Every structure is written in C-alpha cells, then in structure tokens.
C-alpha cells in the first residue's frame, strides 16, 4: 500500500523551521504525526474510543510524554535497562500538554482518550518540551476526534532584554524569564514558568510575544487538517439527559442553593453539608416509585450549586465565605515548631495549612538526574505531599501522583530564585511540605511555609517569597467578571481561571495559570496580576511578623559544612595511597569529606555534626596542601629515630630530617634518650636538599646559644 505522506512547516522569527509530517508512522492510531525541529523528533499519537463507558460524565483523558534513551544515544541506567514508569521530568511535560488540551474537548465528550508523545530523536539545541503540545494537537488535527483547537505551546525567554522563542538550553540557563505558554489562535490557555523577580508588565509582554508565535503554529495545523481531509469530525452521543428533571430541579432548588451560598458559611464542611441537605430533602420528597435517575440528580444539582455561587459573585459581589473580591483569608504562622529539624515552619491561611521542614545535607545527598537528554545533580530538592486527611478523605497512600509532582515543581521554581549561591551555601537542601489541611492553593502555602522554614534554618535567602492563587468568574453574555484573590477550593472548581503567582517584594519568581474560558483579554490579565501583587505583599507583611529575615547562623543541631579549593596537584596527596590519608582524616576528626576535581582545581567539602570537627579536618587538609617555607617555625612530632637524628612531621604529610647536629648546641654522640617517638617539639625549616628535595630541620636554632666560657 503506497504511503500518503503529507508535510507542513512553520518558520520561527529567527529562521529556524518546525516540520510536521503525517502518513508515514503509526497509521492505525486515530491520529499520528512526527514533529521535527533541528534533530529533535517527536512522535505523537491519539486514540479515542468510539463509545463512552456507562456512568462516565467526564473526559477520561490520559496524556503521557516519554523520552526514549536511544534518542540521545544512551542506554537507561538501573537493573532493567529499559524505559519504565515516567520520571518527574516526563510527568511535568505530560501535565503541560494535558492542561492545554483538556479544556478544549467538548463538555459532552466522554470517550476514553489517550495521547502518547515520544521523543524519538534528541537535539540539545531544540528542547522537546516546547514542541510536545504542538505534536499532540497536530495528531488530533489529522484525526476525526472532536476538539476545539488547534492549540500549540512555545517557550519564551528574555535574554539581555530581548524575547526569544524556543531557545537553546544554553540561552535558557542565562535568561531572566522563562515561560511555557499554550494558546489557541484567539486565546491564551495555560502559562507556567519562572523569573528573576521581573515585573508584571514584562510578563505580559512575554505572553504577547509567545502568542504571536503560537498563532502561526495553529494556522499550519489547520492547513494540515485540510490536506488530510479531516475537517469533519466524528458524531457521538455520550450523554443521556432528562430536560424535564433538569427544569424541575432548577425551579425547586436554585433559590434555596442561592440562599445557602448567600449565608457565607466560612467552614468548608458546614457549607458542603448545607448544600447537600437541599438535595437530600428533594430526594426524600420524591415518591417511592419514582424513576428519576440518581446520576442525573447529582449532575443537575452540581450545576445548580455552581450557577448559584457564580451568580452571587457576579450580581452581588459576595463570595461563598463572605470575603470581598480582593480579601485574603486570615493568616497565622510559626517557625522552629519541630525541635530536631534543621528548619521548620507552619503556615496557615484560612483552611489551608502546610507543615514544612528544611534539611541540610552534603554533596553525597545531591539528587542524581538521569534523563535521556539531561544528566547531572540537583542540590535543591522540594517535595510536596498531599495526604487524604488534609481534605477529610480516606485515600490510599500510594506515593506522589502527578498533582504532587506538579505542585512541588511550582514551589521549587518559586523558591530557587532566592537561594544563595553555591559558594555562599555549600549544603544540599531538601524542603518538604506536608499539607495538613487543604481548601484552596496548598502549593502557594508551600511557597510561604518554605520561605519561613528556610529563614528559620539560617539559609541566607535573598528575600522571602510568597504566593497567591487568583481566580475569576465571568459571564460572556453580560460582560460581567470578577477577579478573586486567594481562592477557595470551591472557587477554583466553579471558576474560569486558576492563576498562581509567586514573588518577592521586588517582582515575580514563578507562575502557573490555567484558563477555562475563551476571550480573556490582556487588560483583564493585567488587572489580575496587579491584584495578585497586592495580595502577595499583604501575605509578605503577615509572615514578616513571624520572622522577617534569615537567622544569622544555623541551628545548633544543624550539621556544619565548609568548602574550599586546593591546587589540583595536591588532590592525590590529600587522598593518599588507596585513600589512606583521607580515610585517616575522616576517622580522626569524625567528619565526612568529599574531594572532587572541578575546573582544574580540587574542591574539598567537609561535613560534620559540630564546628570543632570541621575545623580540625580543615586544618589538617590545609596543612597537607600548604607549601613549606624556609625560615618558618613549625610544631612538629617525632615520627622515627635513627642513629643520625630523627624524622619530624612538621606539617601534615610532610617530614624532614632533624640531624643529630641540629638538636642541641651541645655535641651529641648518639640519640639514646634524646628524643622519643611521638614527642612534640618546635623546629625550624632551615633548607631543602637540592638533590633529593628533602627538608632539613633544626631545633637548636630555637634554643639559646650557650655563651663561650672565657679561660683565665
């Protein structure tokens, strides 16, 4: 069967080309494309069942991004030597694509759908994560699956004041702003990224630059769909509705739901129970032989509850818990809560609470990164845990899911921008946020608690970071909208936007935005950013009441770690034959020592539980690498005695000969009883043997010279 290969391309503003190809690979999938930029190639496929499963009223969409190690010419590590479960890096890219695609499938489309994106060729100068959503959307475009796209994602950075689309890894590392932006031809859908304390105006400008590039990529997908004749999508019927029941429930229950919303019940559980009582009373009044579908009753009541809460905000400017649009929930915080942690903090805002710890470790505690394209280590680790009890639920503890990975990554991005340099802080840092209560924006609570815990630990961060989750409710028919600060979990669920912003008093450090509606203008987005800044600064003032700057020193129970450089030529000397010298230092001083060669120098890291041990090991090593100076006086130790003198260790690892003639001014005929092995004496370096390079020491020059007796 002949291949029908169709290729389209789009150029970036700097002349680089992105090529989209279909018709060659994976032809049994509903849609499949290969996207290529440079030597980076992604294969994206989509398959969607024809029918929805019974009782499913949502879209069972799964998005998986996986990097093949062969793409980078590597073999996976580990025992199995094959690609396994997705790593955190792959999960984060999967989430970026998922969050962009999911809102654009029809609300009534409930067929099980799977998007699979594979990195099959890797070019370090063309990062694949910025192409993954383009590949996924293109696969949908060449299928018959209904979708409100096309969409695409790009990475935008600011480097030396100029914006650049889909840059190289080298440029990304030097940029002061990095965002991944997803959009349709008309609207921005999703934003995620990090910044070096930039202004809201700079961020908005970056979004505009990104959107212009995305528009071109969306247009080429429309051309691709036309070329493969997939502009007509499949017909489906995944919902059974009872319009009579819907109308009846609206008539009987909407006003009651509105009144419950209007009561502004602050406690989440009490509010849930109040709404639930309306539905239960309605069901109890139904005749015993009624044939109304319980599934539809739940569905329609959920719609009623959502509409009531939204209308209350738009019509009366009243929120579910009674706050004004820009009001932040009550905040309290505490540091040093855990006596044995190196740093700890509790941050509570409303019904959301994080208990966060900071642990200091050594070079040996660094996280190893072994992805297909990126290898190395990570000295700053942040973990976010979300147990079931935080929302009053029974949920099995099966380890972190995609949500935990995503929320932890956002908090990690927010805080890493204010960490001290490696020279200022040689420690490996692990921050762990355990969410103990949750009712909206636990990731932002993690950022605030993380700042507090780092300051409590004595880590000299540049400035505390706080975060806030913004929401929006809008009505396109009336043009009404309301921007909500510090949203509740319910407001996130019923709203049209979830916009998380973190930053210092100087500017933004990270953001994450998901938009669920069409037509969000840059003016409204700018208004949301301004309101978010006011909220962030308010939260900042609240946490400063607990601790306003890092402690001057580490906690007494925190380990001590110092790092310093030595000349490359001394690395072997410090290690010693078979590691003998460094092992002796560690044993005698009760320390852990890591010695590595970095940029033609040796970097020594010494780690111990107390200052004295670190100081002793440092003195020992610096003594080994010190260069002896003729004329200097040293504290020496007798190592061995011969008939012609003694060998003295006058510096760590350095011995010299103290000749019998240099011990005393008086003549000595032998060494009997003169010195003992292990005896400590002061000696002076008087020279170096030109032939052998051995050191010559003298003790007598440090003693008073006897006066000559005058003969009568």
C-alpha positions as CSV (number, residue, x, y, z in Angstrom):
1,X,0.0,0.0,0.0
2,X,1.6,3.3,-1.1
3,X,2.3,5.9,1.6
4,X,0.4,9.2,1.5
5,X,2.9,11.4,3.4
6,X,1.9,15.0,4.0
7,X,4.3,17.5,5.3
8,X,3.8,21.1,6.5
9,X,6.3,23.5,8.1
10,X,6.3,26.7,10.0
11,X,9.2,29.1,10.5
12,X,10.2,30.8,13.7
13,X,11.2,34.5,13.6
14,X,14.9,33.7,13.6
15,X,14.6,31.4,10.5
16,X,14.6,28.0,12.2
17,X,12.0,25.6,10.9
18,X,9.5,23.3,12.5
19,X,8.3,20.4,10.3
20,X,5.1,18.4,10.8
21,X,4.7,15.1,9.0
22,X,1.8,12.6,8.9
23,X,1.1,9.5,6.9
24,X,4.3,7.6,7.5
25,X,4.3,6.3,11.1
26,X,1.6,4.8,13.4
27,X,-1.2,4.8,10.8
28,X,-3.5,2.6,12.9
29,X,-3.8,5.3,15.6
30,X,-6.7,7.8,15.1
31,X,-4.1,10.4,14.5
32,X,-0.3,10.4,14.3
33,X,2.3,13.0,13.4
34,X,6.1,13.5,13.7
35,X,7.2,16.9,14.6
36,X,10.8,17.8,13.9
37,X,13.0,20.8,14.8
38,X,16.7,20.5,14.2
39,X,17.4,16.9,15.0
40,X,14.7,16.7,17.7
41,X,11.8,14.5,16.6
42,X,8.6,13.7,18.5
43,X,6.1,11.1,17.5
44,X,2.6,12.0,18.8
45,X,-0.4,9.7,18.6
46,X,-4.0,9.9,19.8
47,X,-6.6,7.1,20.1
48,X,-10.2,7.7,21.3
49,X,-12.8,5.0,21.9
50,X,-16.0,5.2,19.8
51,X,-18.3,5.0,22.8
52,X,-18.2,6.2,26.3
53,X,-18.4,3.8,29.3
54,X,-21.7,3.7,31.2
55,X,-21.9,6.2,34.1
56,X,-19.0,8.3,32.9
57,X,-19.8,12.1,32.9
58,X,-16.3,13.4,32.3
59,X,-13.5,13.1,29.8
60,X,-11.2,10.1,30.7
61,X,-8.1,11.7,29.0
62,X,-4.6,10.5,29.6
63,X,-1.6,12.3,28.3
64,X,1.8,10.6,28.5
65,X,5.1,12.1,27.4
66,X,8.1,9.7,27.3
67,X,11.7,10.2,26.3
68,X,13.4,7.2,24.6
69,X,17.1,7.0,25.8
70,X,18.1,5.8,22.3
71,X,17.0,9.2,21.1
72,X,20.1,10.7,22.8
73,X,22.3,7.7,22.1
74,X,22.1,6.4,25.7
75,X,21.2,3.2,27.5
76,X,19.0,3.6,30.6
77,X,20.5,3.1,34.0
78,X,19.3,0.7,36.6
79,X,18.9,-3.0,36.6
80,X,16.2,-3.4,33.9
81,X,17.9,-1.2,31.3
82,X,14.7,-0.1,29.8
83,X,12.3,2.8,30.0
84,X,9.9,2.3,32.8
85,X,7.4,4.5,34.7
86,X,7.5,8.1,33.8
87,X,10.1,10.2,35.7
88,X,9.2,13.6,37.3
89,X,10.6,15.4,34.3
90,X,8.3,13.5,31.9
91,X,5.3,13.9,34.2
92,X,5.8,17.7,34.2
93,X,5.8,17.8,30.4
94,X,2.8,15.5,30.3
95,X,0.9,17.9,32.6
96,X,1.8,20.9,30.4
97,X,0.2,19.2,27.4
98,X,-2.8,17.8,29.4
99,X,-3.6,21.2,30.8
100,X,-3.6,22.8,27.4
101,X,-5.7,20.1,25.6
102,X,-8.3,19.1,28.2
103,X,-10.4,22.3,28.3
104,X,-11.0,22.2,24.5
105,X,-12.6,18.8,24.2
106,X,-16.4,19.2,24.1
107,X,-18.1,19.1,27.5
108,X,-20.3,16.2,26.5
109,X,-17.5,14.1,25.0
110,X,-16.8,11.2,27.5
111,X,-14.9,8.6,25.4
112,X,-11.7,7.2,26.8
113,X,-8.9,9.1,25.1
114,X,-5.1,8.6,25.1
115,X,-2.4,11.0,23.9
116,X,1.0,9.5,23.7
117,X,4.1,11.6,22.8
118,X,7.5,10.0,22.4
119,X,10.9,11.7,22.0
120,X,12.5,9.6,19.2
121,X,15.4,11.8,18.4
122,X,17.1,14.4,20.6
123,X,18.9,17.6,19.7
124,X,20.2,19.6,22.7
125,X,19.7,22.8,20.7
126,X,15.9,22.1,20.3
127,X,14.2,21.4,23.6
128,X,11.4,18.8,23.1
129,X,9.1,20.1,25.9
130,X,8.3,23.2,23.9
131,X,7.2,21.0,20.9
132,X,5.1,18.4,22.8
133,X,1.8,20.2,22.7
134,X,2.2,21.2,19.1
135,X,2.8,17.5,18.3
136,X,-0.3,16.4,20.3
137,X,-2.6,19.0,18.8
138,X,-1.3,18.1,15.3
139,X,-2.2,14.5,15.9
140,X,-5.7,15.5,16.9
141,X,-5.9,17.7,13.8
142,X,-5.3,14.8,11.5
143,X,-7.9,12.6,13.3
144,X,-11.7,12.7,13.4
145,X,-11.8,13.3,17.2
146,X,-13.8,16.4,18.1
147,X,-11.7,19.2,19.5
148,X,-11.9,22.9,19.9
149,X,-8.4,23.6,18.8
150,X,-5.9,23.6,17.3
151,X,-3.5,24.7,20.1
152,X,0.2,25.0,20.5
153,X,2.8,25.7,23.1
154,X,6.1,27.6,22.9
155,X,8.8,28.5,25.3
156,X,9.6,32.2,25.6
157,X,12.6,33.7,27.4
158,X,14.0,37.1,27.9
159,X,17.8,37.3,27.4
160,X,19.6,40.7,27.5
161,X,16.3,42.5,27.3
162,X,15.1,40.7,24.2
163,X,12.5,37.9,23.9
164,X,13.2,34.7,22.1
165,X,11.0,31.7,21.1
166,X,12.1,28.1,21.7
167,X,15.7,28.9,22.6
168,X,18.6,26.6,23.2
169,X,19.3,25.2,26.6
170,X,22.4,27.5,27.0
171,X,20.2,30.5,26.4
172,X,17.5,29.3,28.8
173,X,20.1,29.0,31.6
174,X,21.2,32.6,31.1
175,X,17.6,34.1,30.8
176,X,15.9,36.2,33.4
177,X,12.5,35.0,32.3
178,X,11.3,31.6,31.1
179,X,7.7,30.7,30.3
180,X,5.9,27.9,28.6
181,X,2.7,29.4,27.0
182,X,-0.2,27.5,25.4
183,X,-2.8,29.1,23.3
184,X,-5.3,28.8,20.5
185,X,-5.5,31.2,17.6
186,X,-7.5,33.6,19.8
187,X,-6.8,32.9,23.5
188,X,-4.1,32.0,25.9
189,X,-4.9,28.8,27.8
190,X,-2.0,28.0,30.0
191,X,1.2,29.6,31.4
192,X,3.9,28.1,33.5
193,X,7.4,29.4,34.2
194,X,9.9,31.2,36.4
195,X,11.5,34.6,36.5
196,X,14.2,36.6,38.3
197,X,11.9,38.9,40.1
198,X,10.5,40.6,37.0
199,X,7.6,43.0,36.8
200,X,4.0,42.2,35.8
201,X,4.5,44.4,32.7
202,X,7.4,42.3,31.5
203,X,5.5,39.1,32.0
204,X,2.5,40.4,30.0
205,X,4.8,41.4,27.2
206,X,6.3,37.9,27.1
207,X,2.8,36.4,26.8
208,X,2.1,38.6,23.8
209,X,5.3,37.6,22.1
210,X,4.6,33.9,22.7
211,X,1.0,34.2,21.4
212,X,2.1,35.6,18.1
213,X,4.4,32.6,17.5
214,X,1.6,30.2,18.6
215,X,-0.8,31.7,16.0
216,X,1.5,30.7,13.2
217,X,1.7,27.1,14.5
218,X,-2.1,26.9,14.8
219,X,-2.6,28.1,11.2
220,X,-0.3,25.4,9.8
221,X,-2.3,22.8,11.7
222,X,-5.5,24.0,10.0
223,X,-3.7,23.6,6.7
224,X,-2.6,20.1,7.7
225,X,-6.2,19.1,8.7
226,X,-7.4,20.4,5.3
227,X,-4.7,18.4,3.4
228,X,-5.7,15.1,5.1
229,X,-9.4,15.9,4.7
230,X,-10.1,15.7,8.5
231,X,-12.0,18.9,8.9
232,X,-15.2,16.9,9.6
233,X,-15.2,15.2,13.0
234,X,-17.0,12.1,14.2
235,X,-20.5,12.2,15.5
236,X,-21.1,10.9,19.0
237,X,-23.8,10.7,21.7
238,X,-22.2,10.2,25.2
239,X,-24.9,11.8,27.4
240,X,-28.5,10.9,28.2
241,X,-30.3,13.9,29.7
242,X,-33.7,14.4,31.2
243,X,-34.6,18.0,30.4
244,X,-37.8,17.8,32.4
245,X,-35.9,16.8,35.5
246,X,-33.3,19.5,34.9
247,X,-36.1,22.2,34.7
248,X,-37.9,20.8,37.7
249,X,-34.8,20.8,39.9
250,X,-33.8,24.3,38.7
251,X,-37.3,25.6,39.6
252,X,-37.4,24.0,43.0
253,X,-33.8,24.1,44.2
254,X,-32.0,27.1,42.6
255,X,-33.3,29.7,45.0
256,X,-32.5,27.5,48.0
257,X,-29.0,26.9,46.8
258,X,-28.6,30.7,46.2
259,X,-29.6,31.4,49.8
260,X,-27.2,28.8,51.2
261,X,-24.4,30.5,49.1
262,X,-25.5,33.9,50.4
263,X,-25.2,32.8,54.0
264,X,-21.4,33.0,53.5
265,X,-20.6,29.9,55.6
266,X,-16.8,30.0,56.3
267,X,-16.3,26.4,57.3
268,X,-15.9,24.2,54.2
269,X,-17.6,21.1,55.7
270,X,-20.5,23.0,57.1
271,X,-21.0,24.6,53.7
272,X,-20.9,21.2,51.9
273,X,-23.4,19.8,54.4
274,X,-25.7,22.8,53.9
275,X,-25.8,22.3,50.1
276,X,-26.1,18.6,50.5
277,X,-29.2,18.9,52.7
278,X,-31.1,20.7,49.9
279,X,-30.5,17.8,47.5
280,X,-31.3,15.2,50.2
281,X,-34.6,16.9,51.1
282,X,-35.6,17.0,47.4
283,X,-34.9,13.2,47.0
284,X,-36.8,12.4,50.2
285,X,-39.9,14.2,48.9
286,X,-39.9,12.1,45.7
287,X,-42.4,9.2,45.6
288,X,-41.0,5.8,46.4
289,X,-41.7,4.5,43.0
290,X,-40.1,7.5,41.2
291,X,-38.0,6.7,38.1
292,X,-35.7,9.6,38.2
293,X,-32.0,8.8,37.6
294,X,-29.8,9.4,40.7
295,X,-26.9,10.0,38.5
296,X,-28.7,12.9,36.7
297,X,-30.0,14.2,40.0
298,X,-26.4,14.5,41.3
299,X,-25.3,16.1,38.0
300,X,-28.0,18.7,37.8
301,X,-27.7,19.7,41.4
302,X,-24.0,20.2,40.9
303,X,-24.8,22.6,38.0
304,X,-27.3,24.4,40.2
305,X,-24.8,24.8,43.0
306,X,-22.2,26.1,40.6
307,X,-24.6,28.6,39.0
308,X,-25.8,29.9,42.3
309,X,-22.3,30.6,43.6
310,X,-21.2,32.2,40.4
311,X,-24.3,34.4,40.2
312,X,-23.8,35.5,43.8
313,X,-20.3,36.8,42.9
314,X,-21.3,38.5,39.6
315,X,-24.6,40.0,40.8
316,X,-23.9,40.9,44.4
317,X,-20.1,40.7,44.7
318,X,-20.4,38.3,47.5
319,X,-18.2,35.2,47.8
320,X,-19.0,31.8,49.4
321,X,-17.2,32.7,52.6
322,X,-18.3,36.3,52.7
323,X,-15.0,37.9,51.7
324,X,-14.6,40.8,49.3
325,X,-13.1,40.1,45.9
326,X,-9.5,41.0,47.0
327,X,-9.6,40.0,50.6
328,X,-7.1,37.4,51.9
329,X,-8.2,34.8,54.4
330,X,-6.8,35.1,58.0
331,X,-3.1,34.0,58.2
332,X,-1.0,32.7,61.1
333,X,2.4,31.2,61.0
334,X,5.1,29.8,63.3
335,X,8.7,28.8,62.9
336,X,11.0,26.4,64.9
337,X,8.0,24.2,65.6
338,X,10.0,21.0,65.3
339,X,12.9,21.0,67.7
340,X,15.1,18.4,65.8
341,X,14.6,19.7,62.3
342,X,17.2,22.0,60.8
343,X,14.4,24.4,59.9
344,X,10.6,24.2,60.2
345,X,7.5,26.3,59.8
346,X,3.8,26.1,59.9
347,X,1.9,28.4,57.5
348,X,-1.9,28.5,57.8
349,X,-4.2,30.6,55.6
350,X,-7.9,30.0,56.2
351,X,-8.4,26.2,56.0
352,X,-5.2,25.5,54.1
353,X,-2.1,24.5,56.2
354,X,1.4,23.4,55.4
355,X,4.0,22.0,57.8
356,X,7.3,22.4,56.1
357,X,10.8,21.3,57.0
358,X,14.3,22.1,55.7
359,X,17.1,19.5,56.0
360,X,20.7,20.3,55.3
361,X,22.9,17.6,53.6
362,X,26.2,17.1,51.9
363,X,27.5,16.6,48.4
364,X,26.6,12.9,48.9
365,X,22.9,13.8,49.3
366,X,22.6,15.5,46.0
367,X,19.8,14.2,43.7
368,X,21.1,12.4,40.6
369,X,19.4,13.4,37.4
370,X,19.4,10.8,34.7
371,X,17.0,11.7,31.9
372,X,17.5,10.9,28.2
373,X,18.7,14.5,27.4
374,X,19.8,15.8,30.8
375,X,22.2,14.3,33.3
376,X,23.8,15.8,36.4
377,X,22.9,16.6,40.0
378,X,20.5,18.8,41.9
379,X,21.4,20.5,45.2
380,X,17.9,21.9,45.9
381,X,15.1,19.4,46.3
382,X,11.5,20.2,47.2
383,X,8.8,17.6,47.9
384,X,5.1,18.2,48.3
385,X,2.8,15.7,50.0
386,X,-1.0,15.8,49.9
387,X,-2.5,13.1,52.2
388,X,-6.2,12.2,52.1
389,X,-6.8,13.5,55.7
390,X,-6.0,17.1,54.5
391,X,-9.4,17.2,52.9
392,X,-11.1,14.8,55.3
393,X,-11.0,11.9,52.9
394,X,-10.0,8.2,53.1
395,X,-7.4,7.7,50.3
396,X,-4.7,5.0,50.0
397,X,-1.2,6.3,50.3
398,X,0.4,5.1,47.0
399,X,3.2,7.7,46.8
400,X,3.2,11.0,44.9
401,X,0.9,11.4,42.0
402,X,1.1,13.8,39.1
403,X,-0.6,16.5,41.1
404,X,2.0,16.3,43.9
405,X,4.8,16.4,41.3
406,X,3.3,19.4,39.6
407,X,2.6,21.4,42.7
408,X,6.1,20.6,44.2
409,X,7.7,21.8,40.9
410,X,5.9,25.1,41.1
411,X,7.0,25.8,44.6
412,X,10.6,24.6,43.7
413,X,10.7,27.2,40.9
414,X,9.4,29.9,43.2
415,X,12.0,29.4,45.9
416,X,15.1,28.5,43.9
417,X,15.3,32.1,42.6
418,X,16.2,33.4,46.0
419,X,18.6,30.8,47.2
420,X,22.2,31.9,48.0
421,X,25.0,30.9,45.5
422,X,26.8,27.6,45.9
423,X,29.8,29.5,47.3
424,X,27.6,31.1,50.0
425,X,25.7,27.9,50.7
426,X,27.6,24.6,50.1
427,X,24.7,22.5,51.5
428,X,22.3,20.2,49.6
429,X,18.9,21.5,50.7
430,X,15.7,19.4,50.9
431,X,12.4,21.2,51.6
432,X,9.4,19.0,52.4
433,X,5.9,20.4,52.5
434,X,3.2,18.2,54.2
435,X,-0.2,19.6,53.6
436,X,-2.3,19.1,56.8
437,X,-5.4,21.0,55.7
438,X,-6.5,22.0,52.2
439,X,-9.1,24.4,51.0
440,X,-7.5,26.2,48.1
441,X,-4.0,26.8,47.0
442,X,-1.9,24.4,49.0
443,X,1.0,25.0,46.6
444,X,1.1,28.7,47.5
445,X,1.0,27.7,51.2
446,X,4.0,25.6,50.4
447,X,5.9,28.6,49.0
448,X,5.1,30.7,52.0
449,X,6.0,27.9,54.5
450,X,9.1,27.2,52.5
451,X,10.3,30.8,52.8
452,X,9.7,30.7,56.6
453,X,11.4,27.3,57.1
454,X,14.5,28.4,55.1
455,X,14.8,31.6,57.1
456,X,14.4,29.5,60.3
457,X,17.2,27.2,59.2
458,X,19.6,30.1,58.7
459,X,19.8,29.8,55.0
460,X,20.6,33.3,53.7
461,X,17.9,33.6,51.0
462,X,17.9,36.9,49.1
463,X,14.3,37.7,50.1
464,X,11.2,35.9,51.3
465,X,8.9,34.6,48.6
466,X,5.1,34.5,49.0
467,X,2.4,33.2,46.6
468,X,-1.3,33.6,45.9
469,X,-3.9,31.8,43.8
470,X,-6.1,34.1,41.8
471,X,-9.5,33.1,40.3
472,X,-12.0,34.6,38.0
473,X,-15.8,34.3,37.4
474,X,-17.2,35.8,34.2
475,X,-20.3,35.9,32.1
476,X,-19.7,36.4,28.3
477,X,-23.3,37.4,27.7
478,X,-23.4,40.3,30.1
479,X,-19.7,41.1,30.1
480,X,-19.6,40.9,33.9
481,X,-16.5,39.5,35.5
482,X,-14.9,39.3,39.0
483,X,-11.3,38.6,39.9
484,X,-10.9,36.8,43.1
485,X,-7.9,36.8,45.4
486,X,-6.8,33.8,47.4
487,X,-9.4,31.4,46.0
488,X,-11.1,28.6,47.9
489,X,-11.1,25.1,46.6
490,X,-14.8,25.6,45.6
491,X,-14.0,28.8,43.8
492,X,-11.2,27.0,41.8
493,X,-13.7,24.3,40.8
494,X,-16.5,26.7,39.8
495,X,-14.4,29.5,38.4
496,X,-12.9,30.2,34.9
497,X,-9.3,30.8,35.9
498,X,-6.7,29.5,38.3
499,X,-3.7,31.8,38.3
500,X,-0.9,31.2,40.8
501,X,1.7,33.9,41.2
502,X,4.8,33.9,43.5
503,X,7.3,36.6,44.1
504,X,9.3,38.8,46.4
505,X,8.6,42.5,47.1
506,X,10.7,43.2,44.0
507,X,9.0,41.0,41.5
508,X,7.6,37.7,40.2
509,X,9.6,34.5,40.6
510,X,7.2,31.9,39.2
511,X,3.7,31.5,37.9
512,X,1.2,28.9,36.8
513,X,-2.1,29.7,35.0
514,X,-4.9,27.7,33.6
515,X,-7.8,29.4,31.8
516,X,-11.1,27.5,31.2
517,X,-12.9,30.1,29.0
518,X,-12.4,31.9,25.7
519,X,-11.7,35.6,25.3
520,X,-9.6,36.5,28.4
521,X,-8.2,39.9,27.4
522,X,-4.7,41.2,28.3
523,X,-6.4,44.0,30.2
524,X,-8.2,41.6,32.5
525,X,-5.0,39.6,32.8
526,X,-3.1,42.7,33.8
527,X,-5.8,43.5,36.3
528,X,-5.4,40.0,37.8
529,X,-1.6,40.4,38.1
530,X,-2.0,43.8,39.8
531,X,-4.5,42.4,42.3
532,X,-2.2,39.4,42.8
533,X,0.7,41.7,43.6
534,X,-1.3,43.4,46.3
535,X,-2.2,40.1,47.8
536,X,1.3,38.8,47.7
537,X,2.6,41.9,49.5
538,X,-0.1,41.6,52.1
539,X,0.9,37.9,52.8
540,X,4.5,39.0,52.9
541,X,3.8,41.5,55.7
542,X,2.0,38.8,57.6
543,X,4.8,36.3,57.5
544,X,7.3,39.0,58.4
545,X,5.5,39.2,61.8
546,X,6.8,35.7,62.4
547,X,10.3,36.1,61.0
548,X,11.5,38.9,58.7
549,X,15.0,37.7,57.7
550,X,17.1,34.6,57.9
551,X,18.7,33.7,61.2
552,X,22.3,34.8,61.4
553,X,23.6,31.2,61.9
554,X,22.5,27.6,61.6
555,X,20.6,25.8,64.4
556,X,22.9,24.2,67.0
557,X,21.7,20.7,65.8
558,X,22.3,21.5,62.1
559,X,25.4,19.9,60.5
560,X,28.4,22.0,59.7
561,X,29.8,22.1,56.1
562,X,32.5,24.1,54.6
563,X,34.0,24.0,51.1
564,X,37.3,25.4,49.8
565,X,39.6,24.9,46.8
566,X,43.1,23.4,46.7
567,X,45.6,23.2,43.9
568,X,44.9,20.3,41.5
569,X,48.4,18.9,42.1
570,X,47.5,18.2,45.8
571,X,44.4,16.1,45.2
572,X,46.3,12.8,45.2
573,X,48.3,13.9,48.2
574,X,45.2,14.6,50.2
575,X,43.6,11.3,49.1
576,X,46.8,9.3,49.7
577,X,47.7,5.8,48.5
578,X,44.4,3.8,48.3
579,X,42.6,6.6,50.1
580,X,44.7,6.1,53.2
581,X,45.2,9.8,54.1
582,X,41.6,11.0,53.6
583,X,40.3,8.0,55.4
584,X,42.6,8.7,58.4
585,X,41.4,12.4,58.5
586,X,37.8,11.3,58.4
587,X,38.3,8.7,61.2
588,X,40.3,11.0,63.5
589,X,38.1,14.1,63.1
590,X,34.7,12.2,62.8
591,X,33.9,14.0,59.5
592,X,32.7,13.2,56.0
593,X,35.0,14.6,53.3
594,X,34.2,14.8,49.6
595,X,37.1,15.8,47.2
596,X,36.4,16.4,43.5
597,X,38.1,18.0,40.6
598,X,36.2,20.9,39.2
599,X,37.6,23.3,36.5
600,X,41.3,22.4,37.1
601,X,41.1,22.7,40.9
602,X,40.3,20.5,43.8
603,X,37.1,21.3,45.7
604,X,37.1,20.0,49.3
605,X,33.8,19.7,51.2
606,X,34.0,18.8,54.9
607,X,30.8,17.8,56.7
608,X,30.3,17.1,60.4
609,X,27.9,17.4,63.3
610,X,29.9,20.1,65.1
611,X,32.1,23.0,64.3
612,X,35.2,21.7,66.1
613,X,35.4,18.6,63.9
614,X,35.1,20.6,60.7
615,X,37.8,23.0,61.9
616,X,40.1,20.1,62.8
617,X,39.7,18.4,59.4
618,X,40.1,21.8,57.6
619,X,43.4,22.5,59.4
620,X,44.7,19.0,58.7
621,X,44.0,19.3,54.9
622,X,45.3,22.8,54.6
623,X,48.4,21.7,56.4
624,X,48.8,18.9,53.8
625,X,48.5,21.3,50.8
626,X,50.4,24.1,52.4
627,X,53.9,24.8,50.9
628,X,56.7,24.7,53.5
629,X,58.7,28.0,53.7
630,X,62.3,28.1,54.7
631,X,62.8,30.1,57.8
632,X,59.3,29.3,59.2
633,X,58.9,27.7,62.7
634,X,56.6,24.7,62.9
635,X,55.1,22.5,65.7
636,X,56.5,19.0,64.8
637,X,56.0,15.5,66.0
638,X,58.8,12.9,66.2
639,X,57.9,10.1,63.8
640,X,61.0,7.9,63.9
641,X,64.5,8.0,65.4
642,X,67.8,6.9,63.7
643,X,71.4,6.8,64.9
644,X,72.0,10.1,62.9
645,X,68.9,12.0,64.0
646,X,65.1,12.0,63.9
647,X,62.5,12.4,61.3
648,X,59.9,15.0,62.2
649,X,56.4,15.5,60.8
650,X,56.4,19.3,60.8
651,X,53.3,19.7,58.6
652,X,50.5,17.1,57.8
653,X,52.0,14.6,55.4
654,X,55.4,16.4,55.3
655,X,58.5,15.1,57.1
656,X,62.0,16.5,57.4
657,X,65.3,15.3,58.9
658,X,66.4,16.8,62.2
659,X,70.0,15.8,62.1
660,X,71.7,14.9,65.4
661,X,73.9,18.0,65.0
662,X,70.8,20.3,64.9
663,X,69.1,19.0,68.0
664,X,71.2,20.8,70.6
665,X,74.1,23.2,70.7
666,X,76.0,20.7,72.7
667,X,77.6,17.8,70.8
668,X,75.6,14.6,70.9
669,X,77.4,11.3,70.3
670,X,74.2,9.2,69.9
671,X,70.4,9.5,70.1
672,X,70.0,7.5,73.2
673,X,67.4,9.2,75.5
674,X,67.4,12.4,73.5
675,X,64.0,12.2,71.8
676,X,61.1,9.8,71.9
677,X,58.7,8.8,69.1
678,X,55.5,10.8,69.4
679,X,57.2,13.7,71.3
680,X,56.1,17.2,70.1
681,X,58.8,19.7,69.5
682,X,59.3,23.0,67.8
683,X,61.5,23.0,64.7
684,X,62.6,25.5,62.1
685,X,62.9,24.7,58.4
686,X,66.4,25.7,57.5
687,X,66.7,24.3,54.0
688,X,65.9,21.8,51.3
689,X,68.4,19.3,49.9
690,X,68.9,20.3,46.3
691,X,69.5,16.8,45.1
692,X,66.8,14.9,46.9
693,X,64.3,17.7,47.8
694,X,64.2,16.5,51.4
695,X,63.6,19.0,54.1
696,X,66.3,19.9,56.7
697,X,65.1,21.0,60.1
698,X,66.8,22.5,63.1
699,X,65.8,22.6,66.8
700,X,68.9,24.1,68.2
701,X,68.5,27.4,66.4
702,X,65.4,27.9,68.5
703,X,67.3,27.4,71.7
704,X,69.5,30.0,73.5
705,X,73.1,29.6,72.3
706,X,75.4,28.9,75.2
707,X,78.0,31.6,75.9
708,X,81.6,30.6,75.4
709,X,83.5,30.2,78.7
710,X,86.5,32.6,78.9
711,X,89.7,30.8,80.1
712,X,91.6,32.6,82.8
